[in-house]
Amino acid sequence: MFFLHLLDNLPHLRLSDDRLQAIIWDWANPYITEVISESWQAGKYVNEVKPEQLTPMWADWKGSLSKHFYVNKIAQLRDGQFVIPLCWVIFKRDGVFIIQDPQMEHIPASRMKYNFLDLERQFGVLKFLITMPHLVQKRANGWPAYCIPIMLWADDVSGNRSKQYNAHMNMYVANVNLPHPKLAQEYFVWFCSTSPHASSSEQFEALSEDLGAYDCQIQSEIVFQIHGHLLPADNPQQAESNSNTGANANRWCHGDNTGRTAEKCESDDGYHALFGSSTPRQPQDTISIIKEQIWTAGLGVQDAIDKIQTSTGVKDKTVLFWIQKIIEKANLMQRDQLYTSATRDQQLNDHQYKGLEREAIKVEIKKVIQQQLFEWVLTQPPKRYKQLSAESLVTCKCLRPGDHYNILLDVPGLNPHQDSLCEILHTVLLGVDKYFWHGTNKVWDKKQDTTFAIHLQSSSIDGLTLSPVPAQYLVQYKNSLIQKHFKALQQLGVFHLHDGLCNNAYFELWKVNGELRAMLWYPEIKEIDTYLLFLNDLQILLDNVLDLWGVVDPMRILTKYKLHVLGAHMKEDIQCFGPAILFSTEVFEAPSFDIATTLADMEPFKHQVSGGYIQAGDKVRNFLKNNKALQCRLGWADFSTLAAGYIKSHSIKKENPSAWANVLGQLSSIHLPHDAMVKSWVQCKFIVSRSHDICKPGSWDFFESKLQGVTILAAKEDASAKKDSTIVIIEQFNIAAGAGHLLNMPILTQTAIVKEILPMAVLFIFNAQHDCDNLKCSVTDIPVKQGRDMTSRTHTAVIHANHSWWILNMHALHNAHLIRETLPSDLWKLKYYFHNRLAEHKKFAAQAREIGQPKWLESRAKAKATHAKNQKSKKGKQADLPTIPEEVPEEGLLTKSPGLETL
């Protein structure tokens, strides 16, 4: 478990608890423990996580709860064989132990009969050539033991009650073992700490140990270990977590060593390198550079530190504190030992040492000072140093994580350089999407703003899981949009960029970017073949987006760090951690009102009302389950009641039962079979598809690999309960490739086929948009509806003239994976925009040199002139100071430098 500590000079950290008590409550909460399981789908768990950080044991929870089988400890199968389990996994929903003998085997856990303790009771103390201790088993003392990977997140928010901004640094955690539908809800995010003074580096400092908890599923005390797994955050916070200089530096990438000076980046090779990743950064290399900075600081020259930081891209906030202290002390010690005749080395008072010989003496003295300051910093902070054991004091001759540099660089199982993800909220929605939205609309006038808003307002949002699009707001405040606005624009904007609103280069970028966004929002990847195809398609789209940015603006990848992160690291992060949506940080964004008190008090309240293990009555423990308003306020949604095929009818007042012909409406002319025994029918509110989508009348849905417009009808007698008396009427549309269409999306055309299907036959919902550009839909004034009433005011809107021609929205985020799994691949097959990407990148580099070279030459000249001016001013000030004689009376000098006593 994690503890939070601070340096002695950084107080005022307010904690929700001295431990992460919320993680303990996860196990005692029935809404959480029923879905906790190991996450084996992604590359980090499969290839990188060490066995000691995985679940250490297995037990038959339905049989013998007290018989625990630990990894690396001998056990016996039911057939008498002896095995040594290596790790425990869920394989095709069956518990499996992985065994090594000498090749790895998979053995069902149900075959396990006797554990290590059982064998000792049978045969006495077992002796082996190799020891097989398991520290967790000893510390668990008979309780079940688990390992929990957590997601660490920090960000700055306002902590004031008033509107005035008052920055607080907040830290939150989430249990990575929870599935995405849970992690996407605020209810499952745990507040940890906040402070207006302590940075995220101090708040991340922590220790890991076993803690007790209660598992409400097996009704037993348990112990578990916490392990840091990944570090999603915005880009400035990721730079701090990685001890990186950030986006404005030459070595700007926290994941690799990409980047050079502007001159080198504009070369052909340097420009092409920005489109991919280079040598990965490693924590041990960063720690070595940090040590070099502290050692160099002992010379007392800030410029030397700046050069190291510029050339390496390593800048640690904790180290900066000590560097400042060391430089101050170094300057004082050098003044006393080099320049003050009364206290300096006697050799410097001897005038026979001159020139190079005298300078060599000074260099040796500086080296001694440098060594003394390095040894001094090892004893800091004093309170922490005194807490070290006697053995540690003898062996501790190096810098300590947390005390001297970023604690995250030395956390077992965590590599901040590779585990700080390319996060889709800040890198994609608030990064790349924001760039091309601004590039598109910056040339619009008022008339073009109005044209785009009118057409955007006419978009269908059914099947997009979006709230109504505020089109007029988006164009009125187009430079102040947030993530939900960019989500709407990237799914709908491309359909309305006609009538001269966008040039061809930006339009192509909109198309490719929309396809990439849909793929990045995949919630799951089912089969390995599909996964490999997905990675290939993802790489094509990433390359196309970056290449088209080169067409639009060849300087953009040189100035916008997020483009490099997207193209170089998004695919790697998905391979390592799973679909990108799993580590989105939208749910972590915190409110700015009384943060520490409100959020800390909310955790026990959530636990109590959700039926967690407490001493309380059933009414208190079931309060959350039966209170929809409270669920909404706590950020929790229960989808368990929405079973596939579920029918929701209207209220009795709105049912309006009618005869079969009347309830069909415009479809009454089509002969459809029905139950003649049922005399009265009603139209239902919605139906739940197999993918648990809510499908309303008029929705677009897939049914048996074909596309349908859905109308839902049900018999009057208990329509929601009797599925056999429920009828779904569908109107079939044909689908064809849209290769000749400007948007390259599948085209839907109306047929005269109307069918009756069962509710369970509806697969999933999707979004379709009217082809207003080709069908030349008219624009006219229509009355404004206020509530349920029509007013005398009017507004301009698009009137769809022809409803037989639609476009399947391939930029939609919702069910994007299901659409591509269902459609034939020839309807959406991807290809590279440029066949010879290297040749195109050389052209972009040449254009970048034409634009950028005059700028950095001018900048370099200005910097040189400023430096010369500062040097001249410095010399002038020194000339005005009174001259200090070489020999000064002893009483007129400080005999000891302030602070020297601490050395």
N, C-alpha and C positions, 0 to 999 in steps of 0.2 A: 504494500500500500504506500501511498505517497504522503510525505510530510513536506511542508513548505518552510523554508528558512530564508533569512535575509542577512546581508552584511550588516555589521554593527552600525554603520553610518546611513543605512536605508531603512528607517522604521516605518510604522503605521500600515502594516499589511493587515487587512481585515479578512478573516477567514469565515467560510460557512461552517467549518468545523475543523478541528486540528487534524482530522483525517478525512479521506473521501468517503464519508459515511454513506453517501448516496449509492455507491457501488454495492455496498452491503445490502441496501434496500432492494436492489435489483433482484436478488435471489429470493427475497421474502415477498415479492410482488407477483401475484398470479397472472397479471396481464403481461409480464415480461418473461418469467422463467419458462413458460410454455413454448417459447420460440427460441431460446438460447441454444446455440450449437456452434461447433468449431467451423471456421470459415476456410475451407480447403480449396475453393475454386481458383484463387489467385496465386500468382507466381511466388510472392514472398513467403506465404505459408508453406507452399510445396517445396521450394528450393532453398530458402534462406533462413527461416526461423529454426533455431536450434531445438533439439528434442526436449531439453530441460525447460523450454518456454512453452511447450505444448501441454495438453491435459495429461497429468502424470499417471492417472489410474482409470480403471473401468470397473463397474459393478453391475450386477443384474438387479436393477432397481425394483423389478416386479417380483423377484425371487428372494435372493439373500442380499439385503442392504449392507450387511456388515462385512461381507467377503470382498475385499478390494484387491484387484490385480494391478500391480504397479509395473511400469516399464523398467527394463534392465534388471528385473528380478525373476528368478526361475519360477515356472509354474508347470502344472501338469494338466494335460488334456484328458477328456473322458475316455479316450482309447489307450491311455497309459503313457503316451509320448510326453517327453519333457521339452519345454520351449522357453525361450527368453524373449518376451515381447519387446519390441523397439518403440512403437508408438501406436496410438489408438485413433482410428478414423471412422467416419461414416461412409460406407461404400454401398451405393444403391440401396440406401435406407436400412442397411443391416450393419450392426456393429462388427468391425473387423480389426484384429491385431495384425500388425506387420511383423513378421518373424524373419530372422537371418540365420541360414543353416546350409552352407555359407551364403547361398543366394537368397534374396528376399522372397518371402512367400506371404500370401494373405490367408489368414485363418479366421473363420467366424468366431466371434467372442462367445457365442453360445456353447462352444466346445470346451471352454475353460471349466475345470473342475476344482482343482486345489491351487491355492495361492501359496506364496512363500511361507507364510506363517503356518498354514496347514501342513506343509511338508516338514517344517521344523518340528512340529508336534509329533509327526509320524516317525521321523528318522533321527531326531535330535538336532544338535547344532550342525548346520551344513557348512562345510569348508570347501572353498574353490580356489583354483589357481589365481583367479582374478577376483577382486572384491566387487560386490554388487550392492553398495549402499544406496539408499534413496533418502536423502535428507528430508524431503517433503513428507514421506511416510512417518518418519520419526517425529517430526514436528506436528503432524496432523493428529497423532495420538488416537487413531481409530476413527476419526471423522473423514468423510469424503473430501477430496482435495481437487481443486480446479485451477486452471490458469486463465486469466482474462486479459485479452489485448484491448487497449483503450486508444481512442482518438483524442489527442490533445489539441486544443484550439485557444488562441488568445487574440484579443483585439482591443482597440481603444474606443471607449464610448463616453458619453456625458453622464456624470453622476449627480448633477444638480436637480433639485426640485423645480427650480425656475428654468426659463428658456435659455439662460446664459450657459454657454458651453464650458464644462469643467471636466477635463480629460481624466478618465479612470482607465486603468488597464484591467480588463476582465479575463479570467481563465475558466474554461469549461472542459468537460470530458464527456465522452460517449462510449458506450460498450460496443466494440466492433463486432462482437458475436451476434448482435441483433441483426435481423434482416433489414433490407432497405425500407420497406413500408413502415417499420418502427423508427428507424433512425431519421426518417424524413419528418417526424413529428416532434414538436417542441417538448412534449411530455417526457421523452426519453433522453433529453439532454440535461446533464447535471452541472449546476453552477458550483464552482470550486472556490474562487477567491477574487478579490478586486482590491485595487490600491491606486491612489492618485500619485504615489511616489515610487513604488517598486515597479521596475520594468518587467516585461514578460520573462526575461532571462532569470531574474531572481525568483519569480513565481514558479518557473519550471523546475527550479532546483528541488530535488525530492529524493526520497529513499523508498525502496521497495521491500516489503516484508509480508508475511502471512497475517491475515486477520480472520477473526471468527465471524460467521454469519449464519442465517437460517434459511434453508431451502424449503419453500412452502410446497413444492411438488412431492418431494420424498419425505417431508416432515422430519428433517434431521439437521443437527448442527453441522456446519461445513467450514473448511478453511480454503482460502484461495490466494493466489499471487496475481499482482497487477504488472503488466508489461506494456510499455509504450510501443505502439505499432505504426502510427503514421501521424503526420503533422500538417494537416490542411490549414491554410491561412491566406490572407491577402499577400500581395507581393512584398510590401515593406516589412511585414511581420515575418515572412519567410526568410528575407535577407537577415533579419536580426537573429532568428532561430538557427541560421546556418553560419553565423559570424561572417556575413558577406557584406561588401560595400554597397550593394543595391544597384538600381537600374541606371544610375548616372555615372557609373564607373566604367573603366575600360574592360575589366573582367567582370561583367555584370551578372553572369549566370551562376546561381547557387548550386546547380547540379553538375556542371562541367566547367572546363577551362576555356570556353569559347570567349572570344573578344580580344581585341588589341586596340592600338591607337586608331583614330579615324583614318589616317593615311593607309595603314595596313588593311583595315576592314574594307576599304574601297578598292583594294587590289582584286584581281580576278579570283585568286585562290582564297583570300580572306573573305570576300563577299559570298562566295559559294559555301564556305564553311558555316556561315550563319544559318543556312537552311537545314543543318543537321547538328548532331551532338559531337563533341570531341572527348578528350580523356575525362572520365568521371572524377569528380572530387571525392576524396576520402577523409574521414575524420582525423586519422593519424597524420595526414599531410597538413591539414589545417592547424592541428595542435603544434606541429613543428614550426609552422610559420608564426604562430602566436608566441611561441618561446623565442623565436628569433627577434620579434618585435620588442619583447620585454628586455632581452639582452641588449639590443641596440639602444633602447631608451636609456641605458646606463651611461651612454656617451653624452646625454643631455642635449641632443639635437633633434628637434621635432621634424625637420625636413627629411631626415633619414627614415623616420617612421612612415612619413607620408609616401615616400618612394616605394617602400615595401608594400604598403597597402594598395597603392596604385598598380604596381606590377603583378601582384598576386590576387587582388580582389578580396583579401581577408581583412575584416575589420570587426573586432569583437567588442561589444559594449562593456562587458566586465573588464576586459583587458585595458580599455581606454582609461578607466578610473586609475588603475595602477600605473599605467604609462605616464599619466600626468603627474602623479606623485613622484615617480622615479626621476623624471626630467627635472622637476623642481629641486629635489635633493641633489641630483648630479650637478646642477649649476652651482648650488651653494657649496658643495664639497670641492668642486674644481676651483671656485673662487678662493677658498681657504687654502687649498693644497698646491695651487699653481700660480696664483697672482698676488696673494697677500704675503708680503715678505716676512711678517712675524709668525705666520702659521704654516707657510708652505715648506716643501721639502728643502733641506739645506743645500742640496746640490744646485738648486735653482738660484740660491743666493750667492753661489760661487761663480764669479764672472769669467772663470776660465772655460766654463762650458758654454760654447756658442754654436750658432748655426744648427747643422743637422744633429750634432751631438746633444744639444740642448732640447731640440724637438723630440729626439728619441726618449729622453728622460720624461718629458711631458706625456708622451704616448704610453710609456710604462705606468705612469701614475694614473692615467685615465683608465687603463686596463684594470688596475687594482680597485679603483673606485667602482668600475663596472661590475667586477666580481662581488664586491661588498654589497652593492645594491641588489644584485640578483639573490644573494644569500639572505638579505633583509626581507625581500618580498616573499621568500619561502616561509617566513615566520609570521606572515600576515594572513588574515586579521588575527591579532593576538589571542582573542577569546577562542577562536576555532583552533588555533595552533596548540593552546594549552590542553584542549580536549583530546588531542591525539594520544594514542597509547605509546608506551615506552619503545616498543618495537617499531612503531611507525616513525617515531622521532629519529631513530637510527637509520632507517631505510628511506625515509621521505626526503629525497634530494631533488625532487622535481615539482613542477607546478601541479596544483590540485584542482580538479574540476569543481565548479561551483564557487570556490574561493578565488581562483585566479582567472578562469576562463569559463566559457559557456558550458553549463552542466550537460546539455544535450549531446555534446560531442563525445561523451564518455558513458552514455547510458547503454547497458547491455541489450543487444537485439535491436537497437535503434540507430540508424544512419541518417542524420538529419539532411544530408545532401541528397540522398536518394529517396528518402521518405517524406520530403516536403513536396507535395504533389502539384501538378499543373491543374489548378482548381477551376472548375467551369464558371463559377459565379464571377470571380474577379478577373480571370484571364480571358474568358470568352464573352460573357454577357456585358460586363463593365469594361472590357478591354477591346477585343477585336470587333465585336458588334458595334460598339460605340464609335470606333474609328470609321467604319464604312458608312454608318448612319450619318455622321457629321460630314464626311466627304460627299455624300449624296445630296444632302439638303442645304449645304452652305451656299449653293448658287441659286436656290429658289427665291422667287419673289412672292409677294402676298397672294397673287393669283394662283401660282403653282402650289403654295401651301394649302389653299382652299381646295384645289382640285384633288390633291392626294388625300386630304382629310375626308372629303365626300366619298371617294371610292373605298377608302379603308373602312369607313363606317358601314358600308354595305356588305362587308365580309361576313361569312357564316362562321360562327365559333363553335358549332355543334361538333363534338368529337375532339376538341382541342384542350379541354379542361381549363379554359380561360374565362375570366370574368368579362363582361361587356367591354369592348375596346373604346376608350375615350379618345377618339380620333382627333377631335379639335384640340384637346389638351396636349396631345403628342406633338402637334405642329406648333402650337402656341409656346410651349415650353420645351422645345426640341433639344436644347442644350442642358437640360436639367432632369433627364429621365433616370429611372431606377431599373432594377433588374426585371421586374414584371412587365415594364413597358418594352424592353428590348426582347423579351420572350415573345410578346405579341407581334412585334415588328418583323422578327426573323421568320415567323411562321406565315405571316400574311402579306408583308410588304411587297414581295416580289410580284404578286399578282396585279399590282396597281401602279407599277413604274412604267407606264406608257404615256403617250401624249407629250413626249419630250422631257419627262421628268428625270431621266437618267441617261448618261452616255453609255455606249456599248461596253466599255471596259468595266465600269462599275456594275452594270447589269449582269455581266458574266460572273463577277465576284459575288453578287447577291445570290445567284443560282447555286454556285458551288458552296458558298458558305451555308446556305440553307440545308443542303444535303449533308454537309458535315455536322451541323448542329443536331439534326435528327438522329444521326448515328451516335453522337456523343451522349445522347439521352437514352440510349438503350438501358433498360433496367436489368436485363439478364441475357445470357448467352447459353443456350441449352446444350448443344452437341459440340464435340471437338471439331468436327468438320465445319460446322457453322462458325465456330470461333476462329479457325484459321482463315476462312473466307472473310470474316469480319475484319480481322487485322489487316489483310491485304487491301480491302476496300477503304479502310480507315487511312492507310498510308497514302493511297491515291488521292483521297480528298484533302488530307493535310498538305501534300505536295502541291496540289492544284490551288489551294487557298493562298499559300505563300507565293507561288509563281504569279498568280493574278495580282497580288499586292505589288509585285515587281513591275507589272504592266501599269497599274494605276499610279504608283508612286515608288520609284526605285530607292528613295531615301528612307522609306518607312521602316524597313526591317533594321536599318542602322540606328534609328532613333526610338523605336518602340520595342522594348525588351520582350514584351508579352508575345510578339509574333515568333520570336526564336523559341521561347518556352513551349508554345503550342506545337510548333512543327517538330522540335527536337525531342520533347519529353512526354507528350501526351500519350503516344502509343506505348512507350516504355512503362508509364504509370498504370495504364489499363492492364497491361500484361502482368504487372507486379501486384496490383491491388484490386483488379476487377473493374467493372464498368464505371465510367467517370461519375455518373450520378450518385454512386454509393458514397463518394467523399465530397459531395457538394456542401458548402458551408452556409447556405441560405438559412437553414434552421437555427444556426448559432447566433444570428444577429440579435442583439439584446436591446430591450427598451432602456430609456435613459431616465428612469425615475427611481430614486432610492434603491440603487442596484443591490448592494450587499444585503441590506435588511430584508427587502422583499423576496429576493431569490433564495436566500438562505432559509427563510421561514417557509417558503413554498415547498421545499423538499420533504420535510416530515408530513406536511399536510397532504401532499400527493400520495405519500405512502399510506397514510391512514385511510383516506377515502377510497383508495383503489383496492382495499381488502388485503393489505399487507399484514405480515405477522405481527400483531399487536394484541394487547388485552383490551378488546372492545367488542361491543355487540354487533350482530349481523347487520343491523340497519346502518350503523356507522361505516362498516367495512364495505358495504354494497352501495354506499351513497353515490360514488362516481358512476357506477355501472348504470344506474337508473336516472341520472341527471344529465341530459344532453347539454344544457347551458354550461354546466361546470366542465364537461368534457371539452367544449369549445374554448373556454377560458384557459384551461391548462394545456391546450395544444395537443389533445389526444382524440383520435377518431377510431371508432369500433366498426370495422367492415365485416365482422363475422356474420351479421344478420343478412347480408346481401348475398344469398346463395344463388348459384347459377339457375336460371329458369324462374326466379321469383317474380311474381306479378304484383304490381302496386295499383290498386284501383283508386278512383276518385272518392271523395267523401259522398255520403248518401245524398246530400243536397245537390251535388254536381253530377250525379250519375246519369240522369235523364235516360232511363231505359226506353228502348225503341225496338221496332221490328227489324229483322235482318236487312231488308232493303234500305230502310231509313238510316240505319247506323253506318252503312257502307258509304253513304254520301255519293261522291262523284264516281265511285267504283261500282255503283249499283247496276250499271248496264252490263257488267261482266258477270257471267254465271260462275259462282263459286259454291262448292258444296258446303253444307253446314248441317248441324244437328236439328232436324225438323221438330224434335220434341221440345226444343228450347224456343219459347215464344218471344222472349224479351232479351235484348242484348245491350251492353253498355261499352263505351270506349274507355280503356284503361289509361292510367297515368304514365307508367313506364314498365319496362321489363328488364331484368338483369341478364346480361349475356354470359357466355361461358368464361369470359375473361373478367367478369364482375363489373362490366361497364353498365351504366344506366342508359338504356336506349329508349328515347321518347318517340312519340309519333312524328314521322318525318325525318328521323335520323338515318344516316348512311351506315350500313352494316354489312359485314361479310357473312355469307351463308353458303356453306358447302363449296368454298373456293369461288363463289360468284358474288357480285355486288348487288346490294338490295337497298331500296328505299322502304322503310318499315312503317306500317300502321298496325297498331295493336288493338285487337278486339277480344272480348271475353264474354262468356255467358253470365247472365244475371245472378245465377245461383252460386254464391261464394266463389267468385272468379279467381281470387288470389290464392285459394287453397286447392281447388280442383284443377290441376294442370290439364287433364284430359278434356275439360270443358272450356279451355282457353285456346283461341285461334289467333295466330299472327299472320296478317296479310302483308305480303311483300310485293313490290313492283320491281321487276328485274331490269338491270342496266347491263349493257355490254361494255367490255373494256378493250381498249386497243392501245398499242404503243404510240406515244406522242413524240416520236423522233423528229417529225417535221414541224412540230409545234415549237414556238419560241421558248417555252419553259421546259421542254423535254420531260414532261410528266405524262402519265397515262391519261387517256381521254375516256370519259364515260358517256355513252349514248343511250338514249331511252329506247325501250322496246315496248311491245304491246302485251308482254307476258306478265300476268299477275298470278301469284301462287299462294297457297295456304301451307303454313309450316307449323311445327311444334315449337314452343318456347325454347326448348333446349337446343334447337338447331341454330340459333343466333350465336355467332362466334365472337365477334368484337366490333366495336364502333370505329369509324374513321371519319376524316374530314374531307369534304369536297368543296371546291369553289367554282362559282359561275365564270364562264369565259367571257367576261364583259368586253375585253379588247377586241376579240374576233367577231363577236355577235353584235357589237356596237350598241350596247345598252344605253338608253336615254337617261338624262338627268332632269328632274323636275322638282317642283315644290310640293310638299305634302304636309298635311296638318301635323302638329306636334302633339303627341300623346303624353298627358301628365297623369301619372297613376293609371286609373282605368278609364279616364275621360279624355275625349278629344278636345283640344283647344282651338281657338281661332288663329293662333300663331302658326307659321309654317317654317319649314327648313328644307334645304335642298338635299335630295336623296337620289340614289340610282334605282331605276326600275328595270328589273330583269325581264327582257322581252321573250326569251325562249328558254324553256326549262328542260329541253331535251339534250343539252350539251353541257357537260361539266368536266372539271379537271380534278383528278385525284391528287390531293395535297401531299406531296412527298416531303415537304418541309415540316410537317406536323410532328411534334415531339411525342404526343400520346400514341401508344401502340405502333411506333415506327418499326420496332423489331418484328411485330406480328404481320404488318403489311408486307415487309420484305420476305418474310418466311412463306407467306401465302402466294404472293404474285410470282409468276414465272420470271426468271432472272433476266430474260431479254427485254422486259419492260422497264428495268431500272439499272441495267448493267453500267458500271462506271469505267471510265478510261482517262488516261492522262491528258491534260490540256496541251502540254508540250511533249513531243517525242524525245527531243534532245534538250534536256533541262540544263545541262552544263553550258551549252552554247548560248541559251537564253540568259543564263545568269551572268555570263561575260558581257552581254549587251547591257544588262541592267547595271553592272559594275561600271561600265564606261559612262553611262548616263549619270550615275551617282558621282563619279569623279568630276564631271563637268559642273555639277551642282555644288558638291561638297568641298572640292579642293580650294576654291577661292575663300570659302567661309573659314576653314580651319587654318589657312595661311594668314588670313586677317586676324583671327583669334590668337594665333601664335605670336604675331607681331605686337598686338595689344598687350599680351601677357609679358612679353620681353620689355616693352616700354614701361609698363607698370612696375616691373621688378627693378629696372634701372632707376626709376623715380623714387621708389622706396629706399633703395640703397643710398641714393644721394641725400635724401631727407635724413636717414639714419646717421650718416657721416656728419651732416650739419649739426644735428643735435649733440653728437659726441664732442664736436669742436667747441660748443658753447659750454660744456661742463668744465668745472675747475680741474686742473691737472693734479693727480694724486702723486706725491713724491714716492720715489722708490723705497726710501727708508722712512718709516712712520714710527713715532714714539709708541712703545708697547701699550701704554694706557689708552691710546687712541684707537685701538683695534679690538675687534671681537676675537677672543682667543679660541672660541669654539663655535662652530656653525650651529644655528638653531636646528634641532632635529637630529643632530649627529649622535646624541646620547642614545637614540633608539637603535643605532646600528650594532 
